[in-house]
């Protein structure tokens, strides 16, 4: 009943805000629709006893009311409604369960038919209080660490895989964030994220500052019963941007959890119309042999990559003031599988955008990207 109550509250607040304007209340959001065509791998289609050609449609509405409660304190809510039609639910993030970093289940699935699902869930619900140099946020919130564009080893809360095209919001986590501002470019953050019970969870800290025009951070803590330490940086290298991250994980009880991850990237705005990026990712938690890939952990959302070494290229071109083109090439260096994708976007107005995109996966049998279906999709976004 909690999600229904919150939905009623959000709608009431939205209607109230639409009637008259007040400084203490803000309301925004967006709606989008994804018609998707997917062509499954021949072997997987036979194994699943289903058609190779599949169609799906994902509709999403996200409502974002925000209200000032008192001086320095405000309440923020983000309520999302997903409607999904599918022949086979392949490679689409449409879960009706809470994520692994959420303590309380705030999902509601009023329709769960063989080919249609309607899911309501609360993805943000927090109170934030500012007290001079101190800021505290309690509740379901977004905590995003790291400087990488497509991989974030130091984002231990809610990373998104580079092949996911149907999800743009990182899942909120339940917890307490305390941030202390040490100066205009420096701060210290502490995060506690309970899991299963309030007494058991993840605890992390991050200190960020600026050194010689480089933003530098150091992180550490205990996550998933293992100790981690890492850091990131971002700055300029001549006319290019340069950034990187690293993470070291250690566990005395589970030697298999001892690993190192890192990301290194360069990007450059060649002209006002042309942008390019290259990013390399070493995933020490991955496996070198395809026979050892941990597909069950990938499906459970515990990891986002199976292999060890990846390289990604991206190019973005402004074809017209209203039309942009983005092309991505992603490769698993060891098993030689990968993905080539692209998107053409047309900004109809400041509030309305349409796009056509696709993903083509390649690789030998049982390689990482061999499982993924070829995809063609339309996307329409309306912001309000």
Order of alpha helices (4+ residues) and beta strands (2+ residues): alpha-beta-alpha-beta-beta-beta-beta-beta-beta-beta-beta-beta-beta-beta-beta-beta-alpha-beta-beta-beta-beta-beta
